[in-house]
Amino acid sequence: MSNTSEPLEISEPVLERAIAWAVALGAEAGDENIRHAFDQWLRAHPMHRLAWQRLQVVESEFSGLASERAETSRTSAWRNLFLRVCVTHSA
């Protein structure tokens, strides 16, 4: 039986998808099709919501850093930061 006080581990594919959604939603903020697809993904599995919540924490902590980078650099930076935070939270 698992200890409920331990943070849940999120798989790398789920983390990467959460990051991809953040990029897509940022680039196409007014696109209802993208928003609808994101909402479906978010509801599809509890790990999706957890990954999204953790990404929002990272985004709020580093909001000023990524805004000055090119989109590809931004995506890479977010991925690296997000993975570091998730490893820290799951340790």
N, C-alpha and C positions, 0 to 999 in steps of 0.2 A: 504494500500500500504506500502511496506517495505522501509526502509531507506537504500539506496545502500552503504552508508558509514559504515554500521554495518557489522562486519565479519559474515560469514555464519556459522551456526552450523553444525557440521559433526556428524552423528550418530555413536554410539559406534561400531556397527558391521562394518561400513566402516573403522573406525580407526583401528580396530583389523585386518581387511583384509589388509590394507596398511602395517601394521607391519609384518604380515605374509609374504607378498611379499618381504619386505626388508630382512627378514631372508632367504627366499627361494632364492632370487637373490644373496645374499651374500654367501650362501652355495653352490650354483650351478651356479656360474658366467658364465660358458661357455655353459650351456645347452640352446640350441636354442628353445626347446619346452617350457621351463619355461619362457624364455624371450618373446616368442610369446604370450603365455597365459597372461602374465603380460601386454603386450601392448594392448591386447584386453580388459582386465579389465580396464586399464587406460582410454581407449577411450569410454567405455560403459556408463559413466555418469560423468558429470562435478564435482560432489562431490568426485569422485575417484581421479581426478587430484589434486583437492584442498587438499585432505587428504595426497596425496603423496608429494606435495609441502611443506606442514607443517611438515611432517615427515623429509624431507630433511633439513629443518631449525633446527629441534631438533637434528638430527644426526650430523650436522656440529658443533653445540654448545657443544655437549657432546661426540665427537668422541673419545677422549682419555679415558673416563671413562669406557665405555662398553667393550673395547677390552681386558681387563684383567679378565673378568668374564666368567664362563661356559655358554654354549649356552642357557640353560633353564633360568639361572639367567639374561642373557643378554636380552632375549625376555621379561621377566617380567619387567626388568628395563626400557627398551624402551617403553613398554606399559604405565607404570606409568608416565614417563617423558612426553610422547606424550600427554597423557590425560591432564596432568597439563598444558602444553603449550596451548592446544586447549581450555581448559576452560578459561585460561587467555586471549586468543585472542578473545573469544566469549563474554567475560564479558563487 
